[in-house]
Amino acid sequence: MVTQRVEYSLTEHGRALNETLAPPGRWGSERIRREGRELVDHADAAAMPRP
């Protein structure tokens, strides 16, 4: 059995959206850095105590 290879890429609209969302993404990363918090990517993140 041969595994098929699949490649995905963004459309021009997707690339434009990435460019549009880059500034808020940088702002969020900088805010996390300033506050000394780490990214949390699990379902219980909202329930975690805040310092």
PDB file of N, CA, C and O in Angstrom, chain B, residues numbered from 101:
ATOM      1  N   MET B 101       0.838  -1.187   0.000  1.00  0.00           N
ATOM      2  CA  MET B 101       0.000   0.000   0.000  1.00  0.00           C
ATOM      3  C   MET B 101       0.877   1.243   0.000  1.00  0.00           C
ATOM      4  O   MET B 101       1.814   1.346   0.792  1.00  0.00           O
ATOM      5  N   VAL B 102       0.580   2.170  -0.872  1.00  0.00           N
ATOM      6  CA  VAL B 102       1.344   3.409  -0.993  1.00  0.00           C
ATOM      7  C   VAL B 102       0.523   4.549  -0.405  1.00  0.00           C
ATOM      8  O   VAL B 102      -0.629   4.764  -0.781  1.00  0.00           O
ATOM      9  N   THR B 103       1.136   5.273   0.523  1.00  0.00           N
ATOM     10  CA  THR B 103       0.470   6.436   1.107  1.00  0.00           C
ATOM     11  C   THR B 103       0.505   7.577   0.106  1.00  0.00           C
ATOM     12  O   THR B 103       1.562   7.914  -0.428  1.00  0.00           O
ATOM     13  N   GLN B 104      -0.646   8.164  -0.144  1.00  0.00           N
ATOM     14  CA  GLN B 104      -0.717   9.272  -1.080  1.00  0.00           C
ATOM     15  C   GLN B 104      -0.222  10.550  -0.417  1.00  0.00           C
ATOM     16  O   GLN B 104      -0.440  10.773   0.774  1.00  0.00           O
ATOM     17  N   ARG B 105       0.426  11.358  -1.179  1.00  0.00           N
ATOM     18  CA  ARG B 105       0.916  12.635  -0.687  1.00  0.00           C
ATOM     19  C   ARG B 105      -0.090  13.714  -1.050  1.00  0.00           C
ATOM     20  O   ARG B 105      -0.561  13.789  -2.185  1.00  0.00           O
ATOM     21  N   VAL B 106      -0.415  14.554  -0.059  1.00  0.00           N
ATOM     22  CA  VAL B 106      -1.352  15.652  -0.272  1.00  0.00           C
ATOM     23  C   VAL B 106      -0.664  16.938   0.150  1.00  0.00           C
ATOM     24  O   VAL B 106      -0.081  17.007   1.232  1.00  0.00           O
ATOM     25  N   GLU B 107      -0.727  17.941  -0.684  1.00  0.00           N
ATOM     26  CA  GLU B 107      -0.170  19.245  -0.346  1.00  0.00           C
ATOM     27  C   GLU B 107      -1.281  20.275  -0.333  1.00  0.00           C
ATOM     28  O   GLU B 107      -2.142  20.303  -1.213  1.00  0.00           O
ATOM     29  N   TYR B 108      -1.241  21.118   0.681  1.00  0.00           N
ATOM     30  CA  TYR B 108      -2.218  22.189   0.814  1.00  0.00           C
ATOM     31  C   TYR B 108      -1.494  23.521   0.701  1.00  0.00           C
ATOM     32  O   TYR B 108      -0.328  23.636   1.078  1.00  0.00           O
ATOM     33  N   SER B 109      -2.176  24.509   0.190  1.00  0.00           N
ATOM     34  CA  SER B 109      -1.604  25.849   0.149  1.00  0.00           C
ATOM     35  C   SER B 109      -2.744  26.859   0.236  1.00  0.00           C
ATOM     36  O   SER B 109      -3.889  26.567  -0.109  1.00  0.00           O
ATOM     37  N   LEU B 110      -2.401  28.035   0.698  1.00  0.00           N
ATOM     38  CA  LEU B 110      -3.394  29.097   0.805  1.00  0.00           C
ATOM     39  C   LEU B 110      -3.691  29.694  -0.564  1.00  0.00           C
ATOM     40  O   LEU B 110      -2.827  29.757  -1.439  1.00  0.00           O
ATOM     41  N   THR B 111      -4.915  30.122  -0.720  1.00  0.00           N
ATOM     42  CA  THR B 111      -5.282  30.865  -1.919  1.00  0.00           C
ATOM     43  C   THR B 111      -4.796  32.300  -1.746  1.00  0.00           C
ATOM     44  O   THR B 111      -4.292  32.665  -0.684  1.00  0.00           O
ATOM     45  N   GLU B 112      -4.942  33.091  -2.762  1.00  0.00           N
ATOM     46  CA  GLU B 112      -4.589  34.515  -2.675  1.00  0.00           C
ATOM     47  C   GLU B 112      -5.403  35.189  -1.571  1.00  0.00           C
ATOM     48  O   GLU B 112      -4.883  36.048  -0.858  1.00  0.00           O
ATOM     49  N   HIS B 113      -6.672  34.810  -1.424  1.00  0.00           N
ATOM     50  CA  HIS B 113      -7.507  35.380  -0.359  1.00  0.00           C
ATOM     51  C   HIS B 113      -6.976  34.976   1.017  1.00  0.00           C
ATOM     52  O   HIS B 113      -6.961  35.788   1.942  1.00  0.00           O
ATOM     53  N   GLY B 114      -6.545  33.733   1.149  1.00  0.00           N
ATOM     54  CA  GLY B 114      -5.980  33.268   2.412  1.00  0.00           C
ATOM     55  C   GLY B 114      -4.701  34.000   2.764  1.00  0.00           C
ATOM     56  O   GLY B 114      -4.490  34.354   3.924  1.00  0.00           O
ATOM     57  N   ARG B 115      -3.843  34.234   1.781  1.00  0.00           N
ATOM     58  CA  ARG B 115      -2.605  34.981   2.029  1.00  0.00           C
ATOM     59  C   ARG B 115      -2.925  36.411   2.440  1.00  0.00           C
ATOM     60  O   ARG B 115      -2.281  36.959   3.334  1.00  0.00           O
ATOM     61  N   ALA B 116      -3.918  37.021   1.792  1.00  0.00           N
ATOM     62  CA  ALA B 116      -4.313  38.393   2.152  1.00  0.00           C
ATOM     63  C   ALA B 116      -4.852  38.431   3.585  1.00  0.00           C
ATOM     64  O   ALA B 116      -4.572  39.370   4.329  1.00  0.00           O
ATOM     65  N   LEU B 117      -5.616  37.420   3.966  1.00  0.00           N
ATOM     66  CA  LEU B 117      -6.147  37.365   5.329  1.00  0.00           C
ATOM     67  C   LEU B 117      -5.012  37.212   6.339  1.00  0.00           C
ATOM     68  O   LEU B 117      -5.032  37.843   7.396  1.00  0.00           O
ATOM     69  N   ASN B 118      -4.022  36.377   6.020  1.00  0.00           N
ATOM     70  CA  ASN B 118      -2.865  36.234   6.912  1.00  0.00           C
ATOM     71  C   ASN B 118      -2.174  37.576   7.118  1.00  0.00           C
ATOM     72  O   ASN B 118      -1.806  37.922   8.241  1.00  0.00           O
ATOM     73  N   GLU B 119      -1.999  38.323   6.050  1.00  0.00           N
ATOM     74  CA  GLU B 119      -1.359  39.640   6.159  1.00  0.00           C
ATOM     75  C   GLU B 119      -2.197  40.575   7.026  1.00  0.00           C
ATOM     76  O   GLU B 119      -1.655  41.343   7.820  1.00  0.00           O
ATOM     77  N   THR B 120      -3.507  40.511   6.873  1.00  0.00           N
ATOM     78  CA  THR B 120      -4.409  41.367   7.637  1.00  0.00           C
ATOM     79  C   THR B 120      -4.378  41.027   9.122  1.00  0.00           C
ATOM     80  O   THR B 120      -4.464  41.920   9.965  1.00  0.00           O
ATOM     81  N   LEU B 121      -4.257  39.745   9.446  1.00  0.00           N
ATOM     82  CA  LEU B 121      -4.289  39.309  10.846  1.00  0.00           C
ATOM     83  C   LEU B 121      -2.922  39.341  11.526  1.00  0.00           C
ATOM     84  O   LEU B 121      -2.836  39.112  12.733  1.00  0.00           O
ATOM     85  N   ALA B 122      -1.866  39.617  10.790  1.00  0.00           N
ATOM     86  CA  ALA B 122      -0.527  39.640  11.377  1.00  0.00           C
ATOM     87  C   ALA B 122      -0.376  40.686  12.484  1.00  0.00           C
ATOM     88  O   ALA B 122       0.175  40.355  13.534  1.00  0.00           O
ATOM     89  N   PRO B 123      -0.835  41.930  12.310  1.00  0.00           N
ATOM     90  CA  PRO B 123      -0.665  42.919  13.393  1.00  0.00           C
ATOM     91  C   PRO B 123      -1.353  42.517  14.706  1.00  0.00           C
ATOM     92  O   PRO B 123      -0.725  42.643  15.757  1.00  0.00           O
ATOM     93  N   PRO B 124      -2.618  42.037  14.705  1.00  0.00           N
ATOM     94  CA  PRO B 124      -3.192  41.594  15.981  1.00  0.00           C
ATOM     95  C   PRO B 124      -2.435  40.397  16.572  1.00  0.00           C
ATOM     96  O   PRO B 124      -2.336  40.264  17.792  1.00  0.00           O
ATOM     97  N   GLY B 125      -1.907  39.535  15.710  1.00  0.00           N
ATOM     98  CA  GLY B 125      -1.128  38.401  16.194  1.00  0.00           C
ATOM     99  C   GLY B 125       0.141  38.860  16.889  1.00  0.00           C
ATOM    100  O   GLY B 125       0.502  38.334  17.941  1.00  0.00           O
ATOM    101  N   ARG B 126       0.821  39.841  16.304  1.00  0.00           N
ATOM    102  CA  ARG B 126       2.025  40.393  16.937  1.00  0.00           C
ATOM    103  C   ARG B 126       1.675  41.072  18.251  1.00  0.00           C
ATOM    104  O   ARG B 126       2.407  40.944  19.232  1.00  0.00           O
ATOM    105  N   TRP B 127       0.552  41.798  18.276  1.00  0.00           N
ATOM    106  CA  TRP B 127       0.116  42.463  19.493  1.00  0.00           C
ATOM    107  C   TRP B 127      -0.122  41.439  20.604  1.00  0.00           C
ATOM    108  O   TRP B 127       0.313  41.639  21.738  1.00  0.00           O
ATOM    109  N   GLY B 128      -0.807  40.349  20.278  1.00  0.00           N
ATOM    110  CA  GLY B 128      -1.084  39.317  21.268  1.00  0.00           C
ATOM    111  C   GLY B 128       0.185  38.650  21.773  1.00  0.00           C
ATOM    112  O   GLY B 128       0.324  38.409  22.972  1.00  0.00           O
ATOM    113  N   SER B 129       1.108  38.352  20.875  1.00  0.00           N
ATOM    114  CA  SER B 129       2.376  37.747  21.294  1.00  0.00           C
ATOM    115  C   SER B 129       3.157  38.689  22.198  1.00  0.00           C
ATOM    116  O   SER B 129       3.735  38.259  23.196  1.00  0.00           O
ATOM    117  N   GLU B 130       3.174  39.966  21.855  1.00  0.00           N
ATOM    118  CA  GLU B 130       3.876  40.959  22.682  1.00  0.00           C
ATOM    119  C   GLU B 130       3.212  41.092  24.053  1.00  0.00           C
ATOM    120  O   GLU B 130       3.903  41.222  25.063  1.00  0.00           O
ATOM    121  N   ARG B 131       1.901  41.060  24.095  1.00  0.00           N
ATOM    122  CA  ARG B 131       1.182  41.150  25.378  1.00  0.00           C
ATOM    123  C   ARG B 131       1.525  39.954  26.264  1.00  0.00           C
ATOM    124  O   ARG B 131       1.763  40.114  27.461  1.00  0.00           O
ATOM    125  N   ILE B 132       1.550  38.767  25.680  1.00  0.00           N
ATOM    126  CA  ILE B 132       1.918  37.565  26.437  1.00  0.00           C
ATOM    127  C   ILE B 132       3.336  37.715  26.972  1.00  0.00           C
ATOM    128  O   ILE B 132       3.603  37.387  28.128  1.00  0.00           O
ATOM    129  N   ARG B 133       4.253  38.213  26.128  1.00  0.00           N
ATOM    130  CA  ARG B 133       5.640  38.399  26.557  1.00  0.00           C
ATOM    131  C   ARG B 133       5.727  39.410  27.698  1.00  0.00           C
ATOM    132  O   ARG B 133       6.428  39.178  28.683  1.00  0.00           O
ATOM    133  N   ARG B 134       5.014  40.533  27.565  1.00  0.00           N
ATOM    134  CA  ARG B 134       5.041  41.575  28.600  1.00  0.00           C
ATOM    135  C   ARG B 134       4.519  41.052  29.928  1.00  0.00           C
ATOM    136  O   ARG B 134       5.075  41.364  30.981  1.00  0.00           O
ATOM    137  N   GLU B 135       3.475  40.272  29.887  1.00  0.00           N
ATOM    138  CA  GLU B 135       2.854  39.789  31.119  1.00  0.00           C
ATOM    139  C   GLU B 135       3.509  38.521  31.645  1.00  0.00           C
ATOM    140  O   GLU B 135       3.146  38.034  32.716  1.00  0.00           O
ATOM    141  N   GLY B 136       4.466  37.983  30.904  1.00  0.00           N
ATOM    142  CA  GLY B 136       5.183  36.804  31.363  1.00  0.00           C
ATOM    143  C   GLY B 136       4.347  35.543  31.373  1.00  0.00           C
ATOM    144  O   GLY B 136       4.638  34.610  32.121  1.00  0.00           O
ATOM    145  N   ARG B 137       3.328  35.505  30.564  1.00  0.00           N
ATOM    146  CA  ARG B 137       2.467  34.317  30.500  1.00  0.00           C
ATOM    147  C   ARG B 137       2.886  33.446  29.341  1.00  0.00           C
ATOM    148  O   ARG B 137       3.443  33.923  28.352  1.00  0.00           O
ATOM    149  N   GLU B 138       2.613  32.176  29.475  1.00  0.00           N
ATOM    150  CA  GLU B 138       2.899  31.245  28.395  1.00  0.00           C
ATOM    151  C   GLU B 138       1.613  30.909  27.664  1.00  0.00           C
ATOM    152  O   GLU B 138       0.523  30.983  28.230  1.00  0.00           O
ATOM    153  N   LEU B 139       1.753  30.542  26.410  1.00  0.00           N
ATOM    154  CA  LEU B 139       0.588  30.122  25.636  1.00  0.00           C
ATOM    155  C   LEU B 139       0.037  28.821  26.201  1.00  0.00           C
ATOM    156  O   LEU B 139       0.793  27.923  26.572  1.00  0.00           O
ATOM    157  N   VAL B 140      -1.272  28.731  26.262  1.00  0.00           N
ATOM    158  CA  VAL B 140      -1.930  27.527  26.739  1.00  0.00           C
ATOM    159  C   VAL B 140      -2.882  27.088  25.638  1.00  0.00           C
ATOM    160  O   VAL B 140      -3.673  27.891  25.144  1.00  0.00           O
ATOM    161  N   ASP B 141      -2.813  25.817  25.251  1.00  0.00           N
ATOM    162  CA  ASP B 141      -3.636  25.377  24.137  1.00  0.00           C
ATOM    163  C   ASP B 141      -4.438  24.125  24.493  1.00  0.00           C
ATOM    164  O   ASP B 141      -4.454  23.152  23.739  1.00  0.00           O
ATOM    165  N   HIS B 142      -5.096  24.160  25.634  1.00  0.00           N
ATOM    166  CA  HIS B 142      -5.915  23.012  25.990  1.00  0.00           C
ATOM    167  C   HIS B 142      -7.288  23.472  26.482  1.00  0.00           C
ATOM    168  O   HIS B 142      -7.478  24.651  26.783  1.00  0.00           O
ATOM    169  N   ALA B 143      -8.224  22.563  26.562  1.00  0.00           N
ATOM    170  CA  ALA B 143      -9.615  22.894  26.866  1.00  0.00           C
ATOM    171  C   ALA B 143      -9.793  23.516  28.242  1.00  0.00           C
ATOM    172  O   ALA B 143     -10.738  24.279  28.442  1.00  0.00           O
ATOM    173  N   ASP B 144      -8.924  23.219  29.194  1.00  0.00           N
ATOM    174  CA  ASP B 144      -9.079  23.735  30.554  1.00  0.00           C
ATOM    175  C   ASP B 144      -8.406  25.088  30.771  1.00  0.00           C
ATOM    176  O   ASP B 144      -8.328  25.549  31.910  1.00  0.00           O
ATOM    177  N   ALA B 145      -7.921  25.735  29.718  1.00  0.00           N
ATOM    178  CA  ALA B 145      -7.181  26.989  29.863  1.00  0.00           C
ATOM    179  C   ALA B 145      -8.009  28.057  30.575  1.00  0.00           C
ATOM    180  O   ALA B 145      -7.474  28.795  31.401  1.00  0.00           O
ATOM    181  N   ALA B 146      -9.304  28.152  30.271  1.00  0.00           N
ATOM    182  CA  ALA B 146     -10.145  29.178  30.879  1.00  0.00           C
ATOM    183  C   ALA B 146     -10.298  28.977  32.376  1.00  0.00           C
ATOM    184  O   ALA B 146     -10.541  29.941  33.102  1.00  0.00           O
ATOM    185  N   ALA B 147     -10.163  27.765  32.845  1.00  0.00           N
ATOM    186  CA  ALA B 147     -10.339  27.459  34.275  1.00  0.00           C
ATOM    187  C   ALA B 147      -9.053  27.636  35.084  1.00  0.00           C
ATOM    188  O   ALA B 147      -9.075  27.536  36.311  1.00  0.00           O
ATOM    189  N   MET B 148      -7.940  27.898  34.410  1.00  0.00           N
ATOM    190  CA  MET B 148      -6.677  28.026  35.117  1.00  0.00           C
ATOM    191  C   MET B 148      -6.628  29.311  35.924  1.00  0.00           C
ATOM    192  O   MET B 148      -7.112  30.345  35.463  1.00  0.00           O
ATOM    193  N   PRO B 149      -6.051  29.267  37.127  1.00  0.00           N
ATOM    194  CA  PRO B 149      -5.941  30.469  37.943  1.00  0.00           C
ATOM    195  C   PRO B 149      -5.013  31.496  37.279  1.00  0.00           C
ATOM    196  O   PRO B 149      -4.027  31.137  36.635  1.00  0.00           O
ATOM    197  N   ARG B 150      -5.342  32.739  37.445  1.00  0.00           N
ATOM    198  CA  ARG B 150      -4.521  33.824  36.903  1.00  0.00           C
ATOM    199  C   ARG B 150      -3.704  34.429  38.031  1.00  0.00           C
ATOM    200  O   ARG B 150      -4.217  34.603  39.136  1.00  0.00           O
ATOM    201  N   PRO B 151      -2.441  34.754  37.772  1.00  0.00           N
ATOM    202  CA  PRO B 151      -1.616  35.370  38.824  1.00  0.00           C
ATOM    203  C   PRO B 151      -2.082  36.756  39.186  1.00  0.00           C
ATOM    204  O   PRO B 151      -1.490  37.400  40.053  1.00  0.00           O
TER     205      PRO B 151
END
